[in-house]
């Protein structure tokens, strides 16, 4: 009888957990690099609620998986570039959500969805080739491809 009660309690506990939140967390480590290096990077939340975060390339930052960010690379003598870093559903997140469904974790599924734990920020890593002032060449490429990442128009 006691074994049955323990098994029921464990099953109830597991069904209320948020699998992706537990396995991945709500933060994503984003790697930012530029050519040439030593560019100032400013990251602003697209909702303009959180404070801006800065670093100098190459750098890694922990950012909330739920939000989109404008990432601006700036270096003297080069044209500044702004790119969008946005949450995309990840394979790990889908697996975590599947765990919620298999274990009957409606609450866990809600937690994962509301925290963004089932997402990854993309593109990650973000590699940017800075262009000398006055140049109109492509700005950044998806890693391992020749596909350009289009810059976001300046807010000036």
C-alpha positions, 0 to 999 in steps of 0.5 A: 500500500505504501509503495502504491502511494509513493508511486502516485505521489511521484507521478503527480509531482512529475506531471506538474513539472516543466520539462524544458524549463528544468532541462534547458532553463530560461536563459540561452548563451548567445555567442557574438563575433565580428570581423574585425574583432573588438566591436562594441555590441549593444543588445536591446530588448525589442519591447524596450523594457529591459536595460541594454546589455553591452559587450566587446566581440568576441563575447558570450551573453546569457539572454532570456529565451522568450524575447527578441533582441536588436543586436548592434555591432559598432566599431570606429571606421566601420558602418554599424549593423543591427541584426535581430536575434529572435526566439525559435522553437528548438528540438530540445524544447519540443522534446521537453514539451513532449515530456510534459504531454507524456507525463500529463503535465498541463501545468508544466506545458504552460510554464514552458510556453510562458517562460520561453524555455522551449525556444532557442535564440537564433541565429546563434552564433551570430557572426558579422563582417563589418564593412568600412564606412560607405560600403554596401556589401552584405553584412552578415552570413549564417554560419557555414553558408553564403546566405546573408542575414539582412540588417534591420534598418536604422532607427535614425 
